[in-house]
Amino acid sequence: MSKIIVAGAGHGGVVAAIKLAENGHDVTIFEKSKEGAIGLPQSDVAEKSAFDYAEISLPEEYETVRNVITFVPQDKALEPLTIPAMEAESILVDRKVLINHLLKLATDKGAKVVYEAEIISPIILGNRVCGIRTADADYYCDLVIDACGAFSPVRSNLPEYMCVNREIQKYDIINTYRGYFNKIPGVPDPETTYNIYLRDNGSVGFSWLVTEKKQVDVLICRFREIEETEILSILQTMHEENPHMGRDLIKCGKYAKIPVCQPLSILVAEGYAAIGDCAFMTVPLKGSGIAYSIKAGRILADCIEADSNGYYNAKNLWEYEKRFFKEIGFPACRMAILKNLLHYMTVEQVNDLFGQNIVTSEEIAKVMNDKLDALLNTKGFATVKDKVRLVRDNPLLKEILTNVAMWMGRFAVIEAGFPSKYDEDDIKKWSSKYNEFFDSIRAE
Ligand SMILES: Cc1cc2nc3c(=O)[nH]c(=O)nc-3n(C[C@H](O)[C@H](O)[C@H](O)COP(=O)(O)OP(=O)(O)OC[C@H]3O[C@@H](n4cnc5c(N)ncnc54)[C@H](O)[C@@H]3O)c2cc1C
């Protein structure tokens, strides 16, 4: 039996805690929030299959959804583009309901949860992470699972030689405002109920307006800090264009940040593993991270179980990183490359992509369904090359799409060089190449 600390009640960390406590380990979750107060007052969509993958039960209260998304271009002369329904069945679940359900599963298996424990840093002895420091005390353990979110104080205070921490760069994070508004009685719902507004230049951001049975869910995303005046102005436009949307904020009204970039290049160190938003495990085009985190929790727990001597060194934990990248990380990287495209494009170019059918609704559906790899693999680079041919008469768009083809090619070489066996020097070299690649394609 090993002593394992989960730093922060992030979804992936709690899923790992469920599995590890079930296997007899002494697991303690340290969480800064009060009991019952974790998570934003909002509902999230998460792929149902992630729960099967992790072999954990669904919460009691949820709705099953298959969203039909409509992209509304800024140019009103263009038709909105509705993409086919999501292939995978998803659940719409209250965030507090979900995290409390996962925590209950963990405590039922014997894990302990210490609430109101603000973690300040890791404890490092020699070259190993040996525990965590909170505002009140130091806690030692055999392994720290870091599920403290995108701004984890554990990850960001790791020594540089571990090469795990990476400073957040421009466009790695989206700043969000989420609010749920009342519906005006008697005013019919719009024809399309899940609208994504491509309002601004891609480097600025986007918004969505989702019409639910009893409320209107608004999410405003910006790649830079958002001012309240800007939110008010966007909400004003939404009200004017959507007569069914009332002005009463009935839930949330909160600001938060979501990572939308490639995963960390190195997730593990001696006595340490990063998971969830802490390791930037989100779908870069959507910011959804719950399903990835839940799956990663299972992968990590399997790897820890396989380490029968309980060394939890970087070498043994590398198996977690290997399986994560193979199953989730590399496809996510390709989406991060595609997301990067947004920052190079003007509104007019986005309109051209839609208006001239250069990108079809079926292709967007594949990307949104996490099937980008299927799109690229069926014809290799032919797909992107075909697109380049379609934009022959539009030199700027041609240049942008040619870049995407080149980025995908360069990334394929990096993926092929992923160290399958643990060797510290090889891993650090690979990590540098991976980070340099993503730095090199980032727009100014
Ligand atoms: C507005 C918004 C909408 C989203 N919608 C979706 C969606 O629909 N579907 C989806 O899949 N994903 C969605 N996401 C993303 C999703 O929230 C994350 O990807 C997912 O929660 C995984 O993150 P996490 O659990 O690892 O980290 P987090 O959710 O950030 O959890 C980290 C935990 O660590 C705790 N913590 C942080 N610092 C400390 C500290 N110093 N000491 C102790 N505890 C600490 C926090 O209190 C928190 O409980 C959304 C995010 C936002 C902001």
The ligand as an SDF file (V2000), in Angstrom:
LIG
                    3D

 53 58  0  0  0  0  0  0  0  0999 V2000
  -16.7730   28.2610  -18.5710 C   0  0  0  0  0  0  0  0  0  0  0  0
  -16.2360   26.8750  -18.7820 C   0  0  0  0  0  0  0  0  0  0  0  0
  -16.9930   25.9360  -19.4710 C   0  0  0  0  0  0  0  0  0  0  0  0
  -16.5070   24.6480  -19.6650 C   0  0  0  0  0  0  0  0  0  0  0  0
  -17.3070   23.7500  -20.2800 N   0  0  0  0  0  0  0  0  0  0  0  0
  -16.8830   22.4700  -20.4140 C   0  0  0  0  0  0  0  0  0  0  0  0
  -17.7470   21.4910  -20.9640 C   0  0  0  0  0  0  0  0  0  0  0  0
  -18.9090   21.7390  -21.3020 O   0  0  0  0  0  0  0  0  0  0  0  0
  -17.2690   20.2180  -21.0920 N   0  0  0  0  0  0  0  0  0  0  0  0
  -16.0010   19.8930  -20.7210 C   0  0  0  0  0  0  0  0  0  0  0  0
  -15.6070   18.7240  -20.8740 O   0  0  0  0  0  0  0  0  0  0  0  0
  -15.1700   20.8010  -20.1800 N   0  0  0  0  0  0  0  0  0  0  0  0
  -15.5700   22.0750  -20.0050 C   0  0  0  0  0  0  0  0  0  0  0  0
  -14.7330   23.0030  -19.4490 N   0  0  0  0  0  0  0  0  0  0  0  0
  -13.3510   22.5930  -19.1250 C   0  0  0  0  0  0  0  0  0  0  0  0
  -13.3200   21.8050  -17.8480 C   0  0  0  0  0  0  0  0  0  0  0  0
  -13.7290   22.6340  -16.8030 O   0  0  0  0  0  0  0  0  0  0  0  0
  -11.9270   21.2640  -17.4990 C   0  0  0  0  0  0  0  0  0  0  0  0
  -11.2170   20.8850  -18.6350 O   0  0  0  0  0  0  0  0  0  0  0  0
  -12.0790   20.0780  -16.5820 C   0  0  0  0  0  0  0  0  0  0  0  0
  -12.7240   20.4950  -15.4130 O   0  0  0  0  0  0  0  0  0  0  0  0
  -10.7670   19.4230  -16.2090 C   0  0  0  0  0  0  0  0  0  0  0  0
  -10.0610   20.2820  -15.3680 O   0  0  0  0  0  0  0  0  0  0  0  0
   -9.5310   19.7730  -13.9550 P   0  0  0  0  0  0  0  0  0  0  0  0
  -10.6490   19.0500  -13.3050 O   0  0  0  0  0  0  0  0  0  0  0  0
   -8.2410   19.0970  -14.1710 O   0  0  0  0  0  0  0  0  0  0  0  0
   -9.2070   21.1520  -13.2700 O   0  0  0  0  0  0  0  0  0  0  0  0
  -10.1650   22.1440  -12.5420 P   0  0  0  0  0  0  0  0  0  0  0  0
  -11.5750   21.9990  -12.9570 O   0  0  0  0  0  0  0  0  0  0  0  0
   -9.5060   23.4900  -12.6600 O   0  0  0  0  0  0  0  0  0  0  0  0
  -10.0460   21.6450  -11.0190 O   0  0  0  0  0  0  0  0  0  0  0  0
   -8.9240   21.9200  -10.2200 C   0  0  0  0  0  0  0  0  0  0  0  0
   -9.2810   21.7250   -8.7720 C   0  0  0  0  0  0  0  0  0  0  0  0
   -8.1330   22.0400   -7.9850 O   0  0  0  0  0  0  0  0  0  0  0  0
   -8.5000   22.9500   -6.9650 C   0  0  0  0  0  0  0  0  0  0  0  0
   -7.3310   23.7780   -6.6780 N   0  0  0  0  0  0  0  0  0  0  0  0
   -6.7730   24.7130   -7.4920 C   0  0  0  0  0  0  0  0  0  0  0  0
   -5.7260   25.2950   -6.8700 N   0  0  0  0  0  0  0  0  0  0  0  0
   -5.6310   24.7100   -5.6480 C   0  0  0  0  0  0  0  0  0  0  0  0
   -4.7460   24.8990   -4.5580 C   0  0  0  0  0  0  0  0  0  0  0  0
   -3.7620   25.8070   -4.5770 N   0  0  0  0  0  0  0  0  0  0  0  0
   -4.9140   24.1260   -3.4630 N   0  0  0  0  0  0  0  0  0  0  0  0
   -5.9060   23.2000   -3.4030 C   0  0  0  0  0  0  0  0  0  0  0  0
   -6.7860   23.0070   -4.4030 N   0  0  0  0  0  0  0  0  0  0  0  0
   -6.6480   23.7390   -5.5360 C   0  0  0  0  0  0  0  0  0  0  0  0
   -9.6690   23.7470   -7.5330 C   0  0  0  0  0  0  0  0  0  0  0  0
  -10.4470   24.3200   -6.5100 O   0  0  0  0  0  0  0  0  0  0  0  0
  -10.4100   22.6730   -8.3110 C   0  0  0  0  0  0  0  0  0  0  0  0
  -11.3040   21.9680   -7.5200 O   0  0  0  0  0  0  0  0  0  0  0  0
  -15.2070   24.2990  -19.2060 C   0  0  0  0  0  0  0  0  0  0  0  0
  -14.4360   25.2280  -18.5070 C   0  0  0  0  0  0  0  0  0  0  0  0
  -14.9420   26.5010  -18.2770 C   0  0  0  0  0  0  0  0  0  0  0  0
  -14.0970   27.4730  -17.4940 C   0  0  0  0  0  0  0  0  0  0  0  0
  1  2  1  0
  2  3  1  0
  2 52  2  0
  3  4  2  0
  4  5  1  0
  4 50  1  0
  5  6  2  0
  6  7  1  0
  6 13  1  0
  7  8  2  0
  7  9  1  0
  9 10  1  0
 10 11  2  0
 10 12  1  0
 12 13  2  0
 13 14  1  0
 14 15  1  0
 14 50  1  0
 15 16  1  0
 16 17  1  0
 16 18  1  0
 18 19  1  0
 18 20  1  0
 20 21  1  0
 20 22  1  0
 22 23  1  0
 23 24  1  0
 24 25  2  0
 24 26  1  0
 24 27  1  0
 27 28  1  0
 28 29  2  0
 28 30  1  0
 28 31  1  0
 31 32  1  0
 32 33  1  0
 33 34  1  0
 33 48  1  0
 34 35  1  0
 35 36  1  0
 35 46  1  0
 36 37  1  0
 36 45  1  0
 37 38  2  0
 38 39  1  0
 39 40  1  0
 39 45  2  0
 40 41  1  0
 40 42  2  0
 42 43  1  0
 43 44  2  0
 44 45  1  0
 46 47  1  0
 46 48  1  0
 48 49  1  0
 50 51  2  0
 51 52  1  0
 52 53  1  0
M  END
$$$$
